[in-house]
Amino acid sequence: MIEFIAVNMAPIMFASLIIFLLIGYPVAFALAANGLLFFWIGVELAPYSGGSIHLSWPLLNALPDRFWGVMSNDTLLAIPFFTFMGIVLERSGMAEDLLDTVGQLFGPIRGGLAYAVIFVGALLAATTGVVAASVIAMGLISLPIMLRYGYDRSLASGVIAASGTLAQIIPPSLVLIVLADQLGRSVGDMYAGALIPGLVLTGIYMLYVLIMSIVRPNSMPALPKEARSLGSGVTSLFIALLVGGGVAYAAHVYLTPIYGENADILGATVGVAFIYVVAVIDKTLKLNLMSRLAQQVIIVLIPPLALIFLVLGTIFLGIATPTEGGAMGATGALVMAAAKGRLNMDVVRSALASTTRLSSFVLFILIGSRVFSLTFYGVNGHVWVEHLLVSLPGGQVGFLIAVNLLVFVLAFFLDFFELAFIIVPLLAPAADKLGIDLIWFGVLLGVNMQTSFMHPPFGFALFYLRSVAAKVPYLDKVTGKKTAPVTTGQIYWGAVPFVGIQILMVSLTIMFPQMVMHYKGAGAGIDPNTIKIEVPGFGAPGQDNGGGLGLPGGLQLPGANPLDNKPADQGGEKKNPPANDLSQPPSFN
């Protein structure tokens, strides 16, 4: 019995961790506790393991260096910047302005409020990147309006919850930063790869609303005329956009001889700035050059769009790193809040407190994962996981299907941080061994992890919406009519179709990898006939500077002769091994 436990220490250790998490033990302490417990057990059982356990008490001396590697990780420095930016924007009332304006723009058409929620959800995702803030803001503002004008409760709840989770996949998502770190890839490449899938998912949400508006027209009526406070004026908005486009083109022609390729961006900037200034002057001086709707749309939409370009545009163009882009975004958020007169010490204090809590949460998980990984590698856990995954039938396709089913099931019980820091580092080496591009793999997992926010009964987005949705009958402030509350069952049933859409998006990402692979200029599909599966090596020092369950940098198994394990070559382009390459054993000197 002792020999059996010693030889199978890795699966027992992994099962123990899952049990700790399922009973509600904090993930950081579950990782550290399991790591230390099984380290002690492993040292005691090493003589009975037949050489499969490589643990000894001096190995604990490696932990301080591993902790320092986590805290000095530059990639994760972007998380507090983007968190601070999102919270400041949420506190400044940007969501309220966007929902009111876009709701008036789309209101006259059937399902207009649902379209507005999805559109604003995508904008909030590209600026705040915080699911909780998006869902709560839209639940407080849009849900009462949708119920007031006869929207189906399940449909309204599902649209709001799903739109809020777009912050998981649309850059600058915090999930993508963590995945890039765990996979040892560039955050900029991860952002570029995730952009099109995020926009496609937004489009599919809107397509679902369109279909439902045809199949069940009474479930999403148009906004009545008396509710359109900004009146009509779409023609005026269209003319303003044409004028802005004309100014942008003229500026482009004028600036091309001077600035060359940069004239495109400069021309667009001039055109946008022109119509924004005209709209502000028109509204201030009451010149009536534009309709009220056109004024409001231009004044409300351009600042967040400019902030999106300031953050994502500079990253995609190579002007700034993600950390620098996050810092510029945080500064831009403060400027926008100050311009609206909504910046005060309470807002800054609240944003700093929330940012500190989230950053500390991530840091403690990473420290716990380093303790766990030291023991897990010492019991050959990386070899067990890799052998299990690369031997799956079907090559890349079989691997991707199995992995996505695993992540989908675990998402019922674990949140995205737990999945990213525990599961992803174990999957990455097998994916790399099979020749799967790790940016594509990361985006695929990011789309799948959205479901962790939407799964009944534990989806956090559903909990956020439940916390702000009416639980008892109430009198509507506008109509004075008694309105029935939204039940928990209606929220759960409303989420089901959107979970199905997210699963569909996972399938589309597997079938059409070009949506992601454009980040390096060419699509790369799956060709199972070219797959070569090799038994993983047992040497080569680890090269880990990131967080998660990676290797201690520069360590190797005692007494083992390092083998020359080279990462799979992708597209003829030389790649550095991922930061958390689990195919490389740790060093235990």
N, C-alpha and C positions, 0 to 999 in steps of 0.2 A: 504493500500500500504506500509506504514511504517513497519507494522508487517510482511508483506511478505518479505521485504528486510532484516529485522532483523533475521528472521528465516532461510533465505537462504543466509546468508552472506558468507559462505564458498565457494559455487560454483561461486558466483558473484566475489569474491576476486580472485579465480583461473582464471576465464575468463578474468578479468582485466589484470592480469599478462601476459597471453598469448597475449593479444592485444598489450600491451606495447612492448613485444618482437618482434611481427610480424611487427610493424611499425619501428623497428630498434633501439629502445632505448637500451642503454648498459645494459647488464643483471644485473650487480651488482647494478646499480642505479635503475633499474626497480624493483628489489626485495626490496630494502630498501624503495623506494618511495611508493610502494603498501603497504608494511608493516606499515609504519607510517600513510599513508592516511586512511587505513581501521582500524587502531588502534583508531584514532580519531573518525571515524564514529561508530565503535563498542562501544566505551565508551558512545557516545550520544544515541545509539539505544538500549543499554543493557536493559533499563526498558521495552522495547516493545518486547523483544525476548523470553519471557516465560522461561527464565532460560538457553537458549542455548548460550548466550554470557557471558563470564567470563573475562571481561576486566575492568581495572581501571588504573588511571594514575600512582599509585605507582609501577605498574608492570614494567615500563620503567627502574626502578632501577636494574632490572635483566640483562639489556643489557651489561654493562661493564664486568660482569662475563662471559657472553656468548662469548664476543669478546676475552677475555683472553683464554677461552677454545679452540677457533679456533687457536690462535697464538701459543699455547703450545702443539699442536697436533704432536706427534712424527711420526705418520704414514706418514703425508704429507711432512715430512722433506726429504724423498727420492726423491721428485719431482725435486728440484733444482740440486741435484747430478746427476741424470740421464739426465736431460736437458743439463747440462754443459758437461757431457761426450759425448753426441750425437753431440753437436755443435762443440766441439773440433775435433772429428773424421771427421765430414763433412768438416771442414775448412782444415784439414790436407791432403785432397785428397784421402782418403781411397776408396771412391765410384768410382773414376776414375780408380784406380789400379784394383779394383775388376771387374768392368765392362769390362775393356780391357782384363784381363786375362781369366775370365770365358767365355767371348765372343769368344776368340780364342779356348778355350777348346771345346765348344759346336758348334762353327761355322760350321764345316764340315757337320752337319746333317741338314735336312730341319726343319726350325723353331728354329734353334740353338740360334739365337740372342734373341728370345722370351723366350726360356728356361733360357738363361743367365740372362735376366732381372728379371725373377721371382726368380731365385736362389739368385741373388744379393739382390733383394728386401727383401727376408727372412733374409739374413745375416745382412743387414743394420737395419732391424727391431729389430734383436736380439742384436745389438750393439748401434745404435743411438736412436731408439725408437721415432724418430721425422718424422712425415709424410711429412711435407713441405720439409725438407732437402732431403729425399729419392726421392720424385717425381721430384723436381727441378734438382737434380744431374743426375738422369737417363734420364730426358727429355733433358737436355743439351748435354749429352754424347751419349746416345743410339739412341734417335729419329733420328738425322741426319744420323747415320750409317744405321739404319733400312730402312729409306727412300731411301738412296743411292743404296741399293741392292734390291729394289723392293718390300718391305713389304707393305701390304695394310695399308693405313693411319689410318683407324678406328681401325683395329686390333692392330697396334703398339701403338696407343694412349691408348686404353683400357688396354693393358698389362702393360704399364708403370704406369698408374694411379692406377690400382688395386694392383700391386706389392708394390707401395708405402704405401698403406693403411694397409698392413700387420703389420706395426708398431703399429696398434691399438690393435692387439690381441696377437701377439707374445711377450712374456716377453723380456725385462723389460718395457712393455708398461706403459705410464703415465695414460692411461685410466684405467688399472687394479688397479693401486695404488688408484686412486680416488674412483673406485667402491668398493674396499676393505674397504676404510675408511667409505663410505656412508652405507655399509652393516654391518659394525662392525665386519669384519672378517680379518684374517691374510693375509697380502700381499703375504707372501710365499706360503700359500695355494692357493691363487688366481693365482699366477704364475704357480704353479704345475698343477692346473686344466686347465689352458688355453693353456698349451704347446702342447698337442696332438691335440686339435681342430685347433690351428694355423698351425701345420704341415700338418694336413689333408687338410685344406683349400689351402695351398700351393700346395699340390699334385693334388687337383682338378683343380687348375689353369693350371698346367702343362698338366693334362689330356685333358683339353679343347683345349690347343694349339696342342696337338697330334692329336686330332680329326679333328681340322681345317686344319692341315697339310695334312691329308688324303683326306678330303672332298674338300678343296680348296688349292691344292698344290702350285699354282702360287701366293698365298697371302703371303707366307713366304718362299722364296727360301733359299737354303744353301749359306753360305759365299763362294765366288769364291776363287780359290787357290791363286791368286795374292793378296788377302786381308788377307791371313793368315800369318801375320808377324812373328809369332813364329814357323812356319812350323809344321810338324807332331811331334810325340813323345809320343803318348798315351801309347805305350808299355813300354817306359822308366819310365813313371809316375807310371804305374801299378807295375813294378818291385820295384821301390823305396818304394811304399806303402807296398808291401809284406815284404821288408827288415825291414821297420819300425815296421811292425806288429810282425816280428820275434824277433826283439830287445825288443819290449814291453813285449812279452810273456816270454822271457828269464829273463828279469828284474823282472817280476811278480813272476816267480818260485824262483828266488834268494831271493826276499824280503819278500815272504809270511811267512817264519818262524820267521822273525823279526818283521814285522808290521801287520801281520794278514790280516783282511779285507781291510785295507788301502793300501795293496800291489797292488790292482787293479788300483787305481788312480795313484799311484806312478809308476807302470810299464808303463801305458799309457803315462804318462808324459815323462818318459825316452825315449820311442820309438819316440814320436813326436819331442822331443828336438834333438834326434840323426839325424833324416832325415833333420830337419831344418838346423842344423849346417853343415851337409854334403853338402846340397844345397848351402848354403852361401859360403862355402869354394870352392866348385866346380865352382861357378860363379865368385868368386873373383880371383882365381888362374887359371881359364880357363883350368881345368883338363879334361873337356868333359866326366865326368862320367855319366852325365844325359843329356837328351835333353834340349834345351832351354825352351820348353813348360813345362817340368817337373820342372825345376828350378823355373820358374816364378810362377807356380801354388802353389808350396810348400812355397815359400818365401812370396807370397802375401796372401795366405789363412790362414796360421797357426797363425799369430799374432791376427787377429780378432777372430778366433776360440778360441784362448787362452784367449782373453779378455771375450768372452762369458762365458767360463768356470769359469773364475775368479769371474764374477758377479753372474751368475745363478747357477753355480755349488756349490758355497759356500752357497748360499741361500737354495737350495734344500737339501744339506747335513746337514743343520743346523749349519754350521760353523759361518755364519754371518747373521745378520738381513738384510732386504732389504735396510735400510738406510746405514748400514755399507757396504753392497755390492755395493750400488751406489757410496759411497765414494771411494772404491777400484777401481771401474770402471772409475771414473773421474781421479784418479791418473794414472791408466793404459793408459787412452787416452792421457794424457800429455806425458807419456813416449814414446808411439808409435809415436806421432807427433814429439817429439824431435829426435827420432831415424831416422826419415825420413828427418830431417833437415827442418821441416816445422813449428816449434814452435817459435813464436815470440810474442812480446807484443801486436801487432795488433790482432792476433788470440785470445789471452787470454782476451784482452779488449772486443772484439766482443762477445766472449762466455759469459763473465760475464754480459755484458749488456743485451743480449738476455735472459739469465737465470733470471736476476732480473726482467725483464719485465713480463715473464711468471709467475714467482712466485708471483709477485704483483697482476697480473690478477686473479690468483686463490684465493689469500687471500681476495681481495675485493669482489669477488663473494661469498665467504664463509661468510664474515661479513654481506653482504646484505641478504643472506639466513637466518642468525640468526634473523635479524629484522623481516623478512617476517614470519618465523616460529613462533615467539612469538605471533604474531597476529593470525596466521592461527590456532594454537592450541586453542587460547582463544575463537575462534568462532566455536569450535568443528569441525574444518576441517578434523582432523585425523579420527574422527568417520564417517564423511560423505564418505571419500575416502575408508575406510576399509569396510564399509557396502556395498558400490557400487561394490567392487572387489570380496569379498568373496561370494557374492550372485550370481555370474555369473554361468550359467549352465555348466556342464561338469567337475566340480572339478578342479584338477590340470591342466589337458589338456586344458580345456576351458579357465582357467585363463591365461595360458602361451600363448595360441593363441591370446587372446584378448590383452594382454600386448604387445606382439611383433608386432601386427598390429598397436597399438597405437604408440609405439616407432618408427616404420618404417615410419608412416605418419608424426609424429613430426620431424623426421630427415630431411624432405624436407625443414624445415624452421629453425631448431635449430641445433647448433653444439653440439659435444659430451659433452663439459663442462656444457652447459646449461641443457642438458638431465640428466647428472649425478647428478648435484647439486639440480635440481628442481623436476624431475620426479621420480628418483630412490628412494629417501627417502620416497616418498608416496606409492611406490609399495612394499617396503621391508616387512613391517609388515603383509600385506595380504599374501605375499608369505610364510612368516614364519608361519602364522596361518594355512595355508593349508599343512604344513609339507614339503615344498620344501626346499631342501638344498640351502643355500644362496650363496655358492661358485658356484654351478651349475647355479643358477639364474644369478649371476653376469657375468659369462663367456658367458652365453646365450645373455645377454644384450650387452656385449662387442662385440660379433660377429655381432649383429644387428646394433650397433652404427657405425660399419664400413661404412654402407650405407650412413651415413650423409656426408661422404667425396666423395661419388660416385654418389649421386642423381643429375641428371640433373633437373633443371638448376642451383642449388645453391651449388653443391658439391665443397668443397674447393680443393680437389685433382685435379679436372678438372680446377679450376681457376689457381692453381699452374702450371699445364702443359700448359695451354693457355698462361701464362706469359712468357714462355721460348720457345714455339714452334714458328716456322717462320710464320709471318702473311702476308708476301709478297713473290713473287718469288725471288729466290736467286741462285747464282752460287755455285755448290758444290766444296769444296776445293780440293778434290781428283780427281774427274772425270772431273771437269770443265763444267759439263752440267747444264743447267738451271733446277731448281727443283721447282715444284709447292708447295705452302704453305699448311699447315694443317688448315682446316677451323674449326670453333667452332662446327658446326654440326657434323663433322667427330669425334671430340673428344667426344661429347655427345653420338653419336650412338655407339662408341667403348666401352663406359662404360656400356651400357645396359646389354650385356651378363654377365658381371662380377657382376652386381647388382643381376641378377638372380642366379648366383652361390653363392653369399653371403646369399641369401634367402634360397637356398638349404642347406647351411651349418647350418643355424638356425634350419631347420627341422631335420637335422641329429643329431644335439646336443640335441634336444628334444627327438628324437627316441632312441638315444644311449647315455644315460647319463653316461655310464661307461667311455666314453672318458674323462669326467671331474672328476668323482667320484673316480678315482684311487688315488687321492691325499690323501684319508684316508684309502686306502688299499682294498676297496670293492665297487662294483657298487651298486647303488640304483636306481631302476626304479620307474615308476609311477604305483601305484595300487589304482585306484579310489575307489575301494570297501572298502579301509581302511581309507578313508578320513573322518574326523569328523570335521564339521564346527560348531563353537561356536560363540555366540554373544560376541564381544570384551568387555572387562572390561573397567571401567572408572576410575580406580585408579592406584595404584602402582607408586611410584616416578620414574621419568625418570632417566636413567643412560647414559648420553651422554657426551662423552669427545671429540667427533670428530666434523667434519664440517657438512655443509649441513642443511637440514630442520629438524634437530633433536631437542630433548627436552632440556630445561634447566635442568641441572643436579640437582636431588634431589627435584624437585618441584612437587606439586600436586594441583588439583583444590580446591579452597577455599570451605570449608563446605562439601566436599565429603569424604566419608569413603573409604579409599583405599581397593581395593579387591586384592586377591592373584592371580595375573595373571602370570602364569609360561609359558615360551616359550615352543613351541612344542619340544618334545624329538625326536631326529633324530638318528635312529640306536642304541638306548639304550645308547648313549653317551651323557653325560651331557654337555649342551652348555650354554655359557653365552649369555644373550640377546644382540642383535645387538646394536651398538652404537647409531643408529638412529631409535629406535623402536617406530614407530608411533602409535602402539596400546596402548602405555602408555601416558596418558595425562600429560601436563606440570604442574608444580607447580606455583601457583600464589600468594604465601604468600608475 
